[in-house]
Amino acid sequence: MDTATHFAMGAALAGLATIDPAAAAHYPVFVTAVVAGSQIPDIDTVLKLRNNAVYITHHRGITHSIPFTFMWPVLITAILYCFNHNINVMHLWAWTQFAVFLHVFVDIFNSYGTQALRPISKEWIQIGIINTFDPIIFSLLLAGCVIWAWGGPPFYTFVIIFLILVIYYIIRRNLQQMIKKRAMKLIATHETVQKVFVAPTAQFYEWRVGIQTDKFDYIGRSYGTTVNFSDKFKREPYPSDEVMIHAKDDPNLVAFRSFSSIYRWTFIEQPFGYELRLIDLRYLKNGHYSFVAILNLDHEYNVTHSYTGWVFSEKKLQDKLKQSVIKSNIQLNARH
């Protein structure tokens, strides 16, 4: 989920905590704890300051893992206890633990997902039924805060809202499965389906749909339960081993492949050598695929420059690549 929604969920937990006498006795401390707990797993967002490859590889990774899900509440509780020794430590820890767990739990329901089972498994859990920002969820939580501000009972208000959200998640899951079945029926029977994704958008009835078979990639949208495929790409083999032996360990390529579950690629000769481009098929909007990895290789297939990330036009992509070139040259000159 996005930062605003996580913050709103923290506010909702603060409302639920009013039922606890231990929390009521030191309420500002408990509010600080649940709000901090609802945000802290996303502390890895600072990795964006380094580069996209590091951010994409690690965001929602270890900070959302099993050990950290239990470590964050202990850390927050210990820090707050240093400022107030009279608080009930067990109650403070329990509410903070609830906040951290809820953050990690709701993140598995969008298409980005998390590595919530690390270290047991490094697989990304991506149920994909809730958009990163869902206006219905945010509006419900915001409505609860308004009711609370107007004097409504916070505990019962947010209990009702959370029950509504449980029903909403179930409806979204059922709708996703219905669309998946409709999409599968549009695929020729002689093709073998290898991957399917049905991912949400900010619109309740609009979903992104993709199916990868042994022969083609089908990409489109559903409106309601009606599925329309707008793009169809013939599956192509990877570039030769001679190319991939140079490209496969590039950090931007590694980051892209670790994150993207369904993608296509192009390999084009250019004046400078070659361009290898990987295109995530899950992010089609207004005729453009916004998440890509692009590598420039010289005539001996050595990677000269690369970039991965979200871009929304070809011009912006080339600008990003130029910035990557400039940054690489600056770093190279600094070493010398």
Contacts in CASP RR format, 6 or more apart in sequence:
PFRMAT RR
TARGET T0000
AUTHOR 0000-0000-0000
METHOD contacts of the structure
MODEL  1
MDTATHFAMGAALAGLATIDPAAAAHYPVFVTAVVAGSQIPDIDTVLKLR
NNAVYITHHRGITHSIPFTFMWPVLITAILYCFNHNINVMHLWAWTQFAV
FLHVFVDIFNSYGTQALRPISKEWIQIGIINTFDPIIFSLLLAGCVIWAW
GGPPFYTFVIIFLILVIYYIIRRNLQQMIKKRAMKLIATHETVQKVFVAP
TAQFYEWRVGIQTDKFDYIGRSYGTTVNFSDKFKREPYPSDEVMIHAKDD
PNLVAFRSFSSIYRWTFIEQPFGYELRLIDLRYLKNGHYSFVAILNLDHE
YNVTHSYTGWVFSEKKLQDKLKQSVIKSNIQLNARH
1 9 0 8 1.000
1 103 0 8 1.000
1 106 0 8 1.000
1 107 0 8 1.000
1 110 0 8 1.000
1 130 0 8 1.000
1 132 0 8 1.000
1 133 0 8 1.000
1 134 0 8 1.000
1 137 0 8 1.000
2 132 0 8 1.000
2 133 0 8 1.000
3 39 0 8 1.000
3 42 0 8 1.000
4 133 0 8 1.000
4 138 0 8 1.000
5 133 0 8 1.000
5 134 0 8 1.000
5 137 0 8 1.000
5 138 0 8 1.000
5 141 0 8 1.000
6 38 0 8 1.000
6 39 0 8 1.000
6 42 0 8 1.000
6 103 0 8 1.000
7 35 0 8 1.000
7 38 0 8 1.000
7 39 0 8 1.000
8 138 0 8 1.000
8 141 0 8 1.000
8 142 0 8 1.000
8 145 0 8 1.000
9 38 0 8 1.000
9 99 0 8 1.000
9 102 0 8 1.000
9 103 0 8 1.000
9 106 0 8 1.000
9 141 0 8 1.000
10 34 0 8 1.000
10 35 0 8 1.000
10 37 0 8 1.000
10 38 0 8 1.000
10 99 0 8 1.000
11 35 0 8 1.000
11 141 0 8 1.000
11 145 0 8 1.000
12 141 0 8 1.000
12 144 0 8 1.000
12 145 0 8 1.000
12 158 0 8 1.000
12 161 0 8 1.000
12 162 0 8 1.000
13 34 0 8 1.000
13 38 0 8 1.000
13 95 0 8 1.000
13 98 0 8 1.000
13 99 0 8 1.000
13 102 0 8 1.000
13 158 0 8 1.000
14 30 0 8 1.000
14 31 0 8 1.000
14 34 0 8 1.000
14 35 0 8 1.000
14 154 0 8 1.000
15 148 0 8 1.000
15 154 0 8 1.000
15 155 0 8 1.000
15 157 0 8 1.000
15 158 0 8 1.000
16 154 0 8 1.000
16 155 0 8 1.000
16 158 0 8 1.000
16 159 0 8 1.000
17 23 0 8 1.000
17 27 0 8 1.000
17 30 0 8 1.000
17 31 0 8 1.000
17 34 0 8 1.000
17 95 0 8 1.000
18 24 0 8 1.000
18 27 0 8 1.000
18 154 0 8 1.000
18 155 0 8 1.000
19 155 0 8 1.000
20 30 0 8 1.000
20 91 0 8 1.000
20 95 0 8 1.000
22 87 0 8 1.000
22 88 0 8 1.000
22 91 0 8 1.000
22 92 0 8 1.000
23 30 0 8 1.000
23 91 0 8 1.000
23 92 0 8 1.000
23 95 0 8 1.000
25 88 0 8 1.000
26 84 0 8 1.000
26 86 0 8 1.000
26 87 0 8 1.000
26 88 0 8 1.000
26 92 0 8 1.000
29 80 0 8 1.000
29 83 0 8 1.000
29 84 0 8 1.000
29 87 0 8 1.000
29 92 0 8 1.000
30 87 0 8 1.000
30 91 0 8 1.000
30 92 0 8 1.000
30 95 0 8 1.000
32 80 0 8 1.000
33 76 0 8 1.000
33 77 0 8 1.000
33 80 0 8 1.000
33 92 0 8 1.000
33 95 0 8 1.000
33 96 0 8 1.000
33 99 0 8 1.000
34 95 0 8 1.000
34 96 0 8 1.000
34 98 0 8 1.000
34 99 0 8 1.000
35 99 0 8 1.000
36 76 0 8 1.000
36 96 0 8 1.000
36 99 0 8 1.000
37 72 0 8 1.000
37 73 0 8 1.000
37 76 0 8 1.000
37 96 0 8 1.000
37 99 0 8 1.000
37 100 0 8 1.000
37 103 0 8 1.000
38 99 0 8 1.000
38 100 0 8 1.000
38 102 0 8 1.000
38 103 0 8 1.000
39 103 0 8 1.000
40 63 0 8 1.000
40 72 0 8 1.000
40 76 0 8 1.000
40 100 0 8 1.000
40 103 0 8 1.000
41 60 0 8 1.000
41 63 0 8 1.000
41 64 0 8 1.000
41 68 0 8 1.000
41 69 0 8 1.000
41 72 0 8 1.000
41 100 0 8 1.000
41 103 0 8 1.000
41 104 0 8 1.000
41 107 0 8 1.000
42 60 0 8 1.000
42 63 0 8 1.000
42 103 0 8 1.000
43 63 0 8 1.000
44 55 0 8 1.000
44 58 0 8 1.000
44 59 0 8 1.000
44 60 0 8 1.000
44 61 0 8 1.000
44 62 0 8 1.000
44 63 0 8 1.000
45 55 0 8 1.000
45 59 0 8 1.000
47 54 0 8 1.000
47 55 0 8 1.000
47 58 0 8 1.000
47 59 0 8 1.000
48 55 0 8 1.000
51 251 0 8 1.000
52 252 0 8 1.000
52 255 0 8 1.000
52 307 0 8 1.000
52 308 0 8 1.000
52 309 0 8 1.000
53 251 0 8 1.000
53 252 0 8 1.000
53 254 0 8 1.000
53 255 0 8 1.000
53 308 0 8 1.000
54 251 0 8 1.000
54 255 0 8 1.000
56 255 0 8 1.000
56 256 0 8 1.000
56 258 0 8 1.000
56 259 0 8 1.000
56 308 0 8 1.000
56 309 0 8 1.000
57 254 0 8 1.000
57 255 0 8 1.000
57 258 0 8 1.000
57 259 0 8 1.000
60 107 0 8 1.000
60 112 0 8 1.000
60 113 0 8 1.000
60 114 0 8 1.000
60 115 0 8 1.000
61 114 0 8 1.000
61 115 0 8 1.000
61 118 0 8 1.000
62 68 0 8 1.000
62 115 0 8 1.000
62 118 0 8 1.000
64 103 0 8 1.000
64 104 0 8 1.000
64 107 0 8 1.000
64 114 0 8 1.000
64 115 0 8 1.000
64 116 0 8 1.000
64 118 0 8 1.000
65 115 0 8 1.000
65 116 0 8 1.000
65 117 0 8 1.000
65 118 0 8 1.000
65 119 0 8 1.000
66 116 0 8 1.000
66 117 0 8 1.000
66 118 0 8 1.000
66 119 0 8 1.000
66 120 0 8 1.000
67 118 0 8 1.000
67 119 0 8 1.000
69 100 0 8 1.000
69 101 0 8 1.000
69 104 0 8 1.000
69 116 0 8 1.000
70 97 0 8 1.000
72 96 0 8 1.000
72 100 0 8 1.000
73 93 0 8 1.000
73 96 0 8 1.000
73 97 0 8 1.000
73 99 0 8 1.000
73 100 0 8 1.000
74 93 0 8 1.000
76 96 0 8 1.000
77 89 0 8 1.000
77 92 0 8 1.000
77 93 0 8 1.000
77 96 0 8 1.000
80 87 0 8 1.000
80 92 0 8 1.000
81 87 0 8 1.000
81 89 0 8 1.000
81 92 0 8 1.000
104 114 0 8 1.000
104 116 0 8 1.000
105 116 0 8 1.000
106 130 0 8 1.000
107 113 0 8 1.000
107 114 0 8 1.000
107 116 0 8 1.000
108 114 0 8 1.000
108 116 0 8 1.000
108 125 0 8 1.000
108 126 0 8 1.000
108 127 0 8 1.000
109 127 0 8 1.000
109 128 0 8 1.000
109 129 0 8 1.000
109 130 0 8 1.000
109 169 0 8 1.000
110 126 0 8 1.000
110 127 0 8 1.000
110 128 0 8 1.000
110 129 0 8 1.000
110 130 0 8 1.000
110 131 0 8 1.000
110 132 0 8 1.000
110 200 0 8 1.000
111 126 0 8 1.000
111 128 0 8 1.000
111 131 0 8 1.000
111 132 0 8 1.000
111 197 0 8 1.000
111 199 0 8 1.000
111 200 0 8 1.000
111 282 0 8 1.000
112 126 0 8 1.000
112 132 0 8 1.000
113 124 0 8 1.000
113 125 0 8 1.000
113 126 0 8 1.000
113 127 0 8 1.000
113 128 0 8 1.000
114 124 0 8 1.000
114 125 0 8 1.000
115 121 0 8 1.000
115 122 0 8 1.000
115 123 0 8 1.000
115 124 0 8 1.000
115 125 0 8 1.000
116 125 0 8 1.000
117 123 0 8 1.000
117 125 0 8 1.000
124 259 0 8 1.000
124 261 0 8 1.000
126 261 0 8 1.000
127 173 0 8 1.000
128 176 0 8 1.000
128 198 0 8 1.000
128 199 0 8 1.000
128 200 0 8 1.000
129 169 0 8 1.000
129 172 0 8 1.000
129 173 0 8 1.000
129 175 0 8 1.000
129 176 0 8 1.000
129 200 0 8 1.000
130 137 0 8 1.000
130 169 0 8 1.000
130 172 0 8 1.000
130 200 0 8 1.000
131 200 0 8 1.000
131 201 0 8 1.000
131 202 0 8 1.000
133 202 0 8 1.000
134 200 0 8 1.000
134 202 0 8 1.000
135 202 0 8 1.000
136 168 0 8 1.000
136 204 0 8 1.000
137 165 0 8 1.000
137 168 0 8 1.000
140 161 0 8 1.000
140 164 0 8 1.000
140 165 0 8 1.000
141 161 0 8 1.000
143 161 0 8 1.000
144 157 0 8 1.000
144 158 0 8 1.000
144 161 0 8 1.000
147 157 0 8 1.000
148 154 0 8 1.000
148 157 0 8 1.000
148 158 0 8 1.000
172 200 0 8 1.000
175 207 0 8 1.000
175 225 0 8 1.000
176 198 0 8 1.000
176 200 0 8 1.000
176 207 0 8 1.000
178 225 0 8 1.000
179 198 0 8 1.000
179 207 0 8 1.000
179 209 0 8 1.000
179 222 0 8 1.000
179 224 0 8 1.000
179 225 0 8 1.000
179 227 0 8 1.000
180 196 0 8 1.000
180 198 0 8 1.000
182 222 0 8 1.000
182 225 0 8 1.000
182 226 0 8 1.000
182 227 0 8 1.000
183 196 0 8 1.000
183 198 0 8 1.000
183 209 0 8 1.000
183 210 0 8 1.000
183 211 0 8 1.000
183 218 0 8 1.000
183 222 0 8 1.000
183 227 0 8 1.000
184 193 0 8 1.000
184 196 0 8 1.000
184 211 0 8 1.000
186 218 0 8 1.000
186 227 0 8 1.000
186 229 0 8 1.000
187 193 0 8 1.000
187 211 0 8 1.000
187 213 0 8 1.000
187 218 0 8 1.000
191 213 0 8 1.000
191 214 0 8 1.000
191 215 0 8 1.000
191 216 0 8 1.000
192 213 0 8 1.000
192 214 0 8 1.000
193 211 0 8 1.000
193 212 0 8 1.000
193 213 0 8 1.000
194 212 0 8 1.000
194 213 0 8 1.000
194 214 0 8 1.000
195 211 0 8 1.000
195 212 0 8 1.000
195 261 0 8 1.000
195 262 0 8 1.000
196 210 0 8 1.000
196 211 0 8 1.000
196 212 0 8 1.000
197 208 0 8 1.000
197 209 0 8 1.000
197 210 0 8 1.000
197 211 0 8 1.000
197 261 0 8 1.000
197 262 0 8 1.000
197 282 0 8 1.000
198 207 0 8 1.000
198 208 0 8 1.000
198 209 0 8 1.000
198 210 0 8 1.000
198 222 0 8 1.000
199 207 0 8 1.000
199 208 0 8 1.000
199 209 0 8 1.000
199 282 0 8 1.000
200 207 0 8 1.000
200 208 0 8 1.000
201 207 0 8 1.000
201 208 0 8 1.000
205 223 0 8 1.000
205 224 0 8 1.000
206 221 0 8 1.000
206 222 0 8 1.000
206 223 0 8 1.000
206 224 0 8 1.000
207 221 0 8 1.000
207 222 0 8 1.000
207 224 0 8 1.000
208 220 0 8 1.000
208 221 0 8 1.000
208 282 0 8 1.000
208 283 0 8 1.000
208 284 0 8 1.000
209 218 0 8 1.000
209 219 0 8 1.000
209 220 0 8 1.000
209 221 0 8 1.000
209 222 0 8 1.000
209 227 0 8 1.000
209 229 0 8 1.000
210 217 0 8 1.000
210 218 0 8 1.000
210 219 0 8 1.000
210 220 0 8 1.000
210 229 0 8 1.000
210 262 0 8 1.000
210 281 0 8 1.000
210 282 0 8 1.000
211 217 0 8 1.000
211 218 0 8 1.000
212 218 0 8 1.000
212 235 0 8 1.000
212 262 0 8 1.000
212 281 0 8 1.000
213 235 0 8 1.000
214 235 0 8 1.000
215 234 0 8 1.000
215 235 0 8 1.000
216 232 0 8 1.000
216 233 0 8 1.000
216 234 0 8 1.000
216 235 0 8 1.000
217 231 0 8 1.000
217 232 0 8 1.000
217 233 0 8 1.000
217 235 0 8 1.000
217 262 0 8 1.000
217 264 0 8 1.000
217 281 0 8 1.000
218 229 0 8 1.000
218 231 0 8 1.000
218 232 0 8 1.000
219 229 0 8 1.000
219 230 0 8 1.000
219 231 0 8 1.000
219 232 0 8 1.000
219 233 0 8 1.000
219 281 0 8 1.000
219 284 0 8 1.000
220 227 0 8 1.000
220 228 0 8 1.000
220 229 0 8 1.000
220 230 0 8 1.000
220 231 0 8 1.000
220 284 0 8 1.000
221 227 0 8 1.000
221 228 0 8 1.000
221 230 0 8 1.000
221 284 0 8 1.000
222 228 0 8 1.000
230 284 0 8 1.000
230 287 0 8 1.000
231 284 0 8 1.000
233 264 0 8 1.000
233 281 0 8 1.000
235 264 0 8 1.000
236 264 0 8 1.000
236 265 0 8 1.000
238 244 0 8 1.000
238 265 0 8 1.000
239 247 0 8 1.000
239 265 0 8 1.000
239 267 0 8 1.000
239 276 0 8 1.000
242 301 0 8 1.000
243 267 0 8 1.000
243 274 0 8 1.000
243 276 0 8 1.000
243 297 0 8 1.000
243 301 0 8 1.000
246 297 0 8 1.000
246 301 0 8 1.000
246 302 0 8 1.000
246 303 0 8 1.000
247 253 0 8 1.000
247 276 0 8 1.000
247 295 0 8 1.000
247 297 0 8 1.000
247 301 0 8 1.000
247 303 0 8 1.000
248 254 0 8 1.000
250 295 0 8 1.000
250 303 0 8 1.000
250 306 0 8 1.000
251 306 0 8 1.000
252 293 0 8 1.000
252 295 0 8 1.000
252 306 0 8 1.000
252 307 0 8 1.000
252 308 0 8 1.000
253 276 0 8 1.000
253 278 0 8 1.000
253 293 0 8 1.000
253 295 0 8 1.000
253 306 0 8 1.000
253 308 0 8 1.000
255 293 0 8 1.000
255 308 0 8 1.000
256 263 0 8 1.000
256 278 0 8 1.000
256 280 0 8 1.000
256 291 0 8 1.000
256 292 0 8 1.000
256 293 0 8 1.000
256 308 0 8 1.000
256 309 0 8 1.000
257 263 0 8 1.000
257 278 0 8 1.000
257 293 0 8 1.000
259 280 0 8 1.000
260 278 0 8 1.000
260 280 0 8 1.000
260 282 0 8 1.000
260 291 0 8 1.000
261 282 0 8 1.000
262 280 0 8 1.000
262 281 0 8 1.000
262 282 0 8 1.000
263 278 0 8 1.000
263 279 0 8 1.000
263 280 0 8 1.000
263 281 0 8 1.000
264 278 0 8 1.000
264 279 0 8 1.000
264 281 0 8 1.000
265 276 0 8 1.000
265 277 0 8 1.000
265 278 0 8 1.000
265 279 0 8 1.000
266 275 0 8 1.000
266 276 0 8 1.000
266 277 0 8 1.000
266 279 0 8 1.000
267 274 0 8 1.000
267 275 0 8 1.000
267 276 0 8 1.000
267 277 0 8 1.000
268 274 0 8 1.000
268 275 0 8 1.000
268 277 0 8 1.000
270 296 0 8 1.000
272 296 0 8 1.000
272 298 0 8 1.000
272 304 0 8 1.000
273 296 0 8 1.000
273 297 0 8 1.000
273 298 0 8 1.000
273 299 0 8 1.000
274 296 0 8 1.000
274 297 0 8 1.000
274 298 0 8 1.000
274 299 0 8 1.000
274 301 0 8 1.000
275 294 0 8 1.000
275 295 0 8 1.000
275 296 0 8 1.000
275 297 0 8 1.000
276 294 0 8 1.000
276 295 0 8 1.000
276 297 0 8 1.000
277 292 0 8 1.000
277 293 0 8 1.000
277 294 0 8 1.000
277 295 0 8 1.000
278 292 0 8 1.000
278 293 0 8 1.000
278 294 0 8 1.000
279 289 0 8 1.000
279 291 0 8 1.000
279 292 0 8 1.000
280 289 0 8 1.000
280 291 0 8 1.000
280 292 0 8 1.000
281 289 0 8 1.000
282 291 0 8 1.000
283 289 0 8 1.000
283 290 0 8 1.000
283 291 0 8 1.000
283 310 0 8 1.000
285 312 0 8 1.000
288 312 0 8 1.000
288 313 0 8 1.000
290 310 0 8 1.000
290 311 0 8 1.000
290 312 0 8 1.000
291 309 0 8 1.000
291 310 0 8 1.000
292 308 0 8 1.000
292 309 0 8 1.000
292 311 0 8 1.000
292 317 0 8 1.000
293 306 0 8 1.000
293 307 0 8 1.000
293 308 0 8 1.000
293 309 0 8 1.000
294 306 0 8 1.000
294 307 0 8 1.000
294 308 0 8 1.000
294 317 0 8 1.000
294 321 0 8 1.000
295 303 0 8 1.000
295 305 0 8 1.000
295 306 0 8 1.000
296 303 0 8 1.000
296 304 0 8 1.000
296 305 0 8 1.000
296 306 0 8 1.000
296 321 0 8 1.000
297 303 0 8 1.000
297 304 0 8 1.000
298 304 0 8 1.000
305 321 0 8 1.000
305 324 0 8 1.000
305 325 0 8 1.000
305 328 0 8 1.000
306 324 0 8 1.000
307 317 0 8 1.000
307 320 0 8 1.000
307 321 0 8 1.000
307 324 0 8 1.000
309 320 0 8 1.000
311 317 0 8 1.000
311 320 0 8 1.000
END
